[in-house]
Amino acid sequence: MNDDGRCPGCGLAMPASTKLYDGYFHCSPECWSVFGEVLEAEFGNVLLFRKVHQLTVDTYAVQHAGGPHPDKSVGVHVVGLCLAHVHGIASPDIAPRLQVLASRTKEWPHFEAPVERVATTIFDVAAASTLDEHVERVRTWSREVWSNWALHHGAVRALAARALGGR
Ligand SMILES: [Zn+2]
């Protein structure tokens, strides 16, 4: 975690805690714990799970590119955003495409995370008070993160073609 207590990925400022995070996402332990709460809500509700779960995971991962986050993980998740926002593929249909992509890709490009950050974070999703609001906030946040990666859209679309191509 940075000295100022902000998440190095999304910039979320949270009170320091004794939480630990030893994964490879470029995030603070506090941000990761909010993500965990959101995932719990999605696993606990069929509607939320179907509508936005994949979008939540892909958006969170892409917003936390950088640092130790491996190119393969960033690549897979940013293609997930492309499939959702460019190709209009529904959340539950994205994971199988990403598996195809992973099986067809040996070398992953490195995507440098944008310097500019979007204002929305996982905290906004966690703070939603209704299911509809949760869905709406994930979609808005996801669109913002995808737009913020405009510099890489061409390269990501080329990778996405691999996920969509026939056998
Ligand atoms: Zn974060």
Residues whose N, C-alpha, C, O or C-beta is under 5 A from the ligand:
A	BS01	ZN	C7 G9 C10 G11 L12 C27 C31
